[in-house]
């Protein structure tokens, strides 16, 4: 109780600082209402901590407070970022950043505020004229030779969120030491330090020309143009989910040669309230309902969608019963990797120095595909900045040909350093065209991959724990798993334990090996003798702890086995949940 009283007192002290004239009247009223309320839950959630850079940068619910997204938190983050850039590039007179935003409420206001603060600090801001996809922001940083960038987006989070993705000069989201350096600078900043007044001479509006350059670059992800030309009438339905893909993705598809593109009209409107979906997340099947409805009406070959900032994609294809089947992120990533390897090999485009990248929580099927075809595969941490890091360290030495993660993100070329749904959507349509050219469907292709490389079923279990108490519970869960690791998962004996915080792998006989990773991370992994794999990690962007499960079934022989193997795997995953008390 005493702890709670102390916490309330700390939050009240922090909140009272927000009653100063430095904050606008609306903000002061919102804060005063929290202070006056008998229930202090809202006050604690809004002020118990500062929003910090996680795996996806700064992200939070919009509203007043230090733990909320508002123009003051954005302002202090930007001032700290500007201070860090000035320190990182001492004496440079031509410093520049790229600033973009998506369709979220307050997005334009935040982006203009970010550009204003950079300009006030003597740093040129290239500000996009209106909403643009995340991958185009990454591309523009590289294209313009900028030192950094900011994209105002909360990606696929619910409508009450907004966020702030910080990028470095390679076009990737910031990594150590820059992430820590930026946080340190941000933490030093008070509201009085923020230079809100813009220097308009240092703000340049960009748009159409960059769109053109980006679209030309996206074509580099193409593997086989001939197959597209033969199947240019592939029947495609696309939805931008009210976001940034609405113009550029249909244009990209047309530039690749596809001519039969239909859009989900209701979801073409720019709207940060996302009125047609519960949540604008391609991981949620509900978000694809309108697309599938139009796909049925038009007898489409496939239905595709991008999330609000167009870094992720969702794919729906017809199964062997002619019904719509939503591919999960692991299946999508696996299909991309298989196609890139198989068809680049067939067309003589592989020189022997190529590599693919996946995150450690993504399906091990990709490892099997790469191994069988003699292509190097690298494992990295969750977060696309780690995939970008692998591209960076091998630039000029080896050729990156693709990389992805289970959360519906893929990057099929190296001109961008973040997930790229325009390029990935074009490539999945090429894969569908190739399948059709061979009398197959995307679903048939998936079944063929399972038949050759073995069946696996992946399920992510999200345990949501909101607020301060939730954060404490998540922390304790990780401590408990570390101190008392499970011995079995759903009846399968664990033979290997990996702890990325200590960077140690422990085998069943007790022998330990060092894990070769660039830094530590709060992730645990357990591998079983039968190929079952579970990874557990707290989310860096949302109040949840995630369990990534993968179950194998060696009995899969053909498409007719899919339902049986899927059902058996689902039963196994339920047993795993019981083993972990979920």
Secondary structure, DSSP 8 states (H G I E B T S, - for coil): -HHHHHHHHHHHHHHHHTTSTTS-HHHHHHHHHHHH-S--HHHHHHHSS----BTTBEEEEBSSSTTSBSHHHHHHHHHHHHHHHHHHTTT-S--EEEEEE-SSTTHHHHHHHHHHHHHHTT-EEEEESS---HHHHHHHHHHHT-SEEEEE--TTS-TTEEEEEEEETTSSB--TTHHHHHHHHHHH--GGG---S--GGGEEEE-HHHHHHHHHHHGGG-S-HHHHHHTTT--EEEE-TTSTHHHHHHHHHHHHT---EEE-GGG-S--TT-TT-SS--TTSGGGGHHHHHHHHHHT-SEEEEE-TTSSBEEEEEE-TTS-EEEE-HHHHHHHHHHHHHHHHHHTT---S-EEEEEETTS-THHHHHHHHTT-EEEEE-SSHHHHHHHHHHHTTTSEEEEEEETTTEEE-SSS-SS--HHHHHHHHHHHHHHHHHTT--HHHHHHHHHHHH-EEEEEEEEEE--HHHHHHHHHHHHHHHHHS--SEETTEEEEEEEETTTTEEEETTS-EEE---SS--SEEEEEETTS-EEEEEE-SSSSEEEEEEEEEETT--SGGGHHHHHHHHHHHHHHHHHHTT-
